[in-house]
Amino acid sequence: MSEVLEPLRISLLIATAGTLLCVAVGTPAAWVIARSQARLATVLAAVSLLPLVLPPTAVGYYLLWLFGRESAIGRFLIDSLGIQLVFTWPGAAIAAAVVSVPLFIRTAAAGFEQVDEELLVAARTLVAPWRVFFFVVVPLAWPSLVAACLIAFARCLGEFGATVVVAASIPGKTRTLPAAIYDANLAGDDRLAHQLALAALAVGFVLVLTLTVALQAAVRRSARS
């Protein structure tokens, strides 16, 4: 069982951290894209979609270069801060987040676009802007935000190319569920590959079921408004 549970644990850890990164970076980006009329929003929307059109291995390659000693940022992280991201699960989480954040941004932006502008104008006359966002916008757009988080989590959980390039597939450290399935298949261990695939299928079913409920809630809210 450890051959299945350990990759699953690492995958869930990476997916959770990657989703949190998506929320931290993607939420303000989605808000700007959805509500701003400036050219910056158009440029930001285009840039946010780049990871979708690039092969995951290309994303992983650029991150590997960025986090390694070849770049100034990588040397600063390693030598000055003592932060090693290459061949670690935090590095894999960042790689998974970069690949997943476009899906988060597009889903969250769709929810923000549904918020009535008149409500925001009225709220801004009563409270500070940050209170408007957290106490007005988020409650109104929560179904889309939940859906965005679930989609990002599922994408992080299934990511293979970028995470393997950045963090490799080190047993007990960075070997995720997709990487373990790939390694088991290469080794000709069909029993283990089936067990790992079934674990991925079970987790995927739970995520899809939860996502369906969240999307149905979003549709019902839109219909009422």
C-alpha positions as semicolon CSV with decimal commas, in nm:
position;residue;x (nm);y (nm);z (nm)
1;M;0,000;0,000;0,000
2;S;0,288;0,239;0,064
3;E;0,372;0,224;-0,307
4;V;0,032;0,382;-0,372
5;L;-0,020;0,598;-0,063
6;E;0,317;0,773;-0,075
7;P;0,279;0,910;-0,432
8;L;-0,081;0,998;-0,350
9;R;0,029;1,189;-0,039
10;I;0,292;1,381;-0,235
11;S;0,044;1,455;-0,514
12;L;-0,213;1,588;-0,267
13;L;0,055;1,797;-0,095
14;I;0,172;1,947;-0,425
15;A;-0,184;2,002;-0,547
16;T;-0,284;2,177;-0,224
17;A;0,019;2,406;-0,227
18;G;-0,021;2,471;-0,599
19;T;-0,388;2,561;-0,556
20;L;-0,303;2,806;-0,277
21;L;-0,050;2,969;-0,508
22;C;-0,314;2,989;-0,780
23;V;-0,553;3,159;-0,537
24;A;-0,287;3,408;-0,422
25;V;-0,173;3,503;-0,773
26;G;-0,482;3,428;-0,979
27;T;-0,748;3,605;-0,772
28;P;-0,616;3,962;-0,814
29;A;-0,528;3,887;-1,177
30;A;-0,880;3,758;-1,244
31;W;-1,030;4,067;-1,080
32;V;-0,824;4,303;-1,297
33;I;-0,907;4,108;-1,612
34;A;-1,278;4,099;-1,530
35;R;-1,335;4,455;-1,409
36;S;-1,064;4,677;-1,558
37;Q;-1,101;4,848;-1,895
38;A;-0,731;4,937;-1,919
39;R;-0,501;4,790;-2,180
40;L;-0,307;4,631;-1,898
41;A;-0,602;4,397;-1,840
42;T;-0,590;4,283;-2,204
43;V;-0,217;4,220;-2,184
44;L;-0,257;4,041;-1,853
45;A;-0,533;3,820;-1,999
46;A;-0,307;3,723;-2,289
47;V;-0,006;3,654;-2,066
48;S;-0,217;3,446;-1,826
49;L;-0,306;3,208;-2,108
50;L;0,055;3,140;-2,213
51;P;0,099;2,828;-1,996
52;L;-0,200;2,675;-2,174
53;V;-0,042;2,699;-2,518
54;L;0,308;2,596;-2,412
55;P;0,395;2,227;-2,364
56;P;0,420;2,150;-1,991
57;T;0,776;2,031;-2,046
58;A;0,865;2,374;-2,188
59;V;0,715;2,541;-1,881
60;G;0,916;2,303;-1,664
61;Y;1,235;2,377;-1,858
62;Y;1,204;2,753;-1,811
63;L;1,127;2,709;-1,440
64;L;1,424;2,474;-1,405
65;W;1,644;2,742;-1,557
66;L;1,487;3,015;-1,341
67;F;1,532;2,823;-1,016
68;G;1,879;2,692;-1,100
69;R;2,217;2,857;-1,070
70;E;2,209;2,961;-1,436
71;S;1,979;3,255;-1,354
72;A;2,034;3,548;-1,119
73;I;1,709;3,472;-0,938
74;G;1,810;3,110;-0,884
75;R;2,153;3,205;-0,752
76;F;1,996;3,458;-0,516
77;L;1,747;3,202;-0,384
78;I;2,013;2,935;-0,332
79;D;2,313;3,138;-0,215
80;S;2,149;3,428;-0,029
81;L;1,827;3,276;0,104
82;G;1,921;2,910;0,113
83;I;1,606;2,815;-0,078
84;Q;1,642;2,511;-0,303
85;L;1,346;2,461;-0,534
86;V;1,491;2,225;-0,793
87;F;1,427;1,856;-0,710
88;T;1,194;1,948;-0,422
89;W;0,818;1,927;-0,377
90;P;0,781;2,306;-0,333
91;G;0,940;2,346;-0,676
92;A;0,696;2,091;-0,813
93;A;0,409;2,285;-0,653
94;I;0,520;2,606;-0,823
95;A;0,546;2,425;-1,156
96;A;0,198;2,278;-1,112
97;A;0,060;2,619;-1,017
98;V;0,207;2,787;-1,324
99;V;0,042;2,531;-1,549
100;S;-0,289;2,550;-1,360
101;V;-0,327;2,923;-1,296
102;P;-0,474;3,003;-1,642
103;L;-0,770;2,776;-1,569
104;F;-0,816;2,935;-1,227
105;I;-0,802;3,288;-1,368
106;R;-1,051;3,226;-1,647
107;T;-1,300;3,057;-1,414
108;A;-1,266;3,318;-1,139
109;A;-1,288;3,604;-1,390
110;A;-1,615;3,464;-1,523
111;G;-1,756;3,482;-1,171
112;F;-1,631;3,837;-1,113
113;E;-1,788;3,950;-1,439
114;Q;-2,130;3,847;-1,308
115;V;-2,113;4,083;-1,009
116;D;-2,348;4,378;-1,055
117;E;-2,153;4,702;-1,098
118;E;-2,427;4,902;-0,925
119;L;-2,382;4,696;-0,610
120;L;-2,010;4,768;-0,613
121;V;-2,065;5,142;-0,660
122;A;-2,307;5,150;-0,369
123;A;-2,077;4,943;-0,148
124;R;-1,777;5,167;-0,218
125;T;-1,966;5,463;-0,072
126;L;-2,005;5,279;0,258
127;V;-1,687;5,080;0,322
128;A;-1,322;5,058;0,220
129;P;-1,238;4,895;-0,117
130;W;-1,079;4,589;0,042
131;R;-1,394;4,534;0,247
132;V;-1,601;4,559;-0,069
133;F;-1,399;4,280;-0,226
134;F;-1,401;4,043;0,070
135;F;-1,753;4,109;0,201
136;V;-1,942;4,184;-0,121
137;V;-1,760;4,045;-0,423
138;V;-1,643;3,714;-0,275
139;P;-1,984;3,616;-0,133
140;L;-2,148;3,694;-0,468
141;A;-1,888;3,513;-0,677
142;W;-1,819;3,222;-0,441
143;P;-1,954;2,941;-0,666
144;S;-1,716;3,041;-0,944
145;L;-1,428;3,081;-0,699
146;V;-1,493;2,735;-0,556
147;A;-1,508;2,593;-0,908
148;A;-1,183;2,773;-0,994
149;C;-1,011;2,622;-0,691
150;L;-1,135;2,272;-0,772
151;I;-1,029;2,299;-1,136
152;A;-0,685;2,427;-1,034
153;F;-0,651;2,151;-0,774
154;A;-0,744;1,884;-1,029
155;R;-0,498;2,027;-1,282
156;C;-0,221;2,039;-1,022
157;L;-0,299;1,684;-0,915
158;G;-0,271;1,551;-1,269
159;E;0,030;1,755;-1,378
160;F;0,322;1,548;-1,502
161;G;0,547;1,720;-1,756
162;A;0,636;2,043;-1,575
163;T;0,669;1,883;-1,231
164;V;0,895;1,602;-1,352
165;V;1,128;1,845;-1,529
166;V;1,158;2,070;-1,222
167;A;1,148;1,813;-0,942
168;A;1,224;1,480;-1,116
169;S;1,060;1,165;-0,976
170;I;1,240;1,094;-0,650
171;P;1,069;0,817;-0,447
172;G;0,931;0,949;-0,119
173;K;1,020;1,310;-0,204
174;T;0,888;1,427;-0,541
175;R;0,736;1,119;-0,708
176;T;0,374;1,213;-0,773
177;L;0,088;0,984;-0,870
178;P;0,121;1,053;-1,246
179;A;0,499;1,003;-1,228
180;A;0,455;0,679;-1,031
181;I;0,213;0,545;-1,293
182;Y;0,462;0,631;-1,566
183;D;0,751;0,468;-1,378
184;A;0,547;0,155;-1,302
185;N;0,450;0,125;-1,666
186;L;0,811;0,159;-1,779
187;A;0,915;-0,106;-1,528
188;G;0,647;-0,344;-1,657
189;D;0,475;-0,358;-1,317
190;D;0,115;-0,376;-1,439
191;R;-0,023;-0,455;-1,093
192;L;0,120;-0,140;-0,939
193;A;0,027;0,069;-1,242
194;H;-0,336;-0,047;-1,213
195;Q;-0,345;0,030;-0,840
196;L;-0,203;0,376;-0,893
197;A;-0,441;0,445;-1,180
198;L;-0,738;0,334;-0,971
199;A;-0,630;0,568;-0,691
200;A;-0,610;0,853;-0,942
201;L;-0,953;0,756;-1,077
202;A;-1,108;0,759;-0,728
203;V;-0,965;1,102;-0,645
204;G;-1,068;1,232;-0,986
205;F;-1,425;1,112;-0,940
206;V;-1,455;1,293;-0,607
207;L;-1,317;1,612;-0,762
208;V;-1,548;1,595;-1,064
209;L;-1,850;1,530;-0,843
210;T;-1,763;1,824;-0,619
211;L;-1,697;2,046;-0,921
212;T;-2,033;1,952;-1,073
213;V;-2,213;2,053;-0,754
214;A;-2,024;2,384;-0,745
215;L;-2,104;2,460;-1,110
216;Q;-2,470;2,378;-1,059
217;A;-2,476;2,619;-0,766
218;A;-2,318;2,887;-0,986
219;V;-2,577;2,830;-1,259
220;R;-2,865;2,853;-1,011
221;R;-2,724;3,176;-0,866
222;S;-2,688;3,326;-1,216
223;A;-3,044;3,227;-1,302
224;R;-3,180;3,396;-0,989
225;S;-2,989;3,715;-1,061
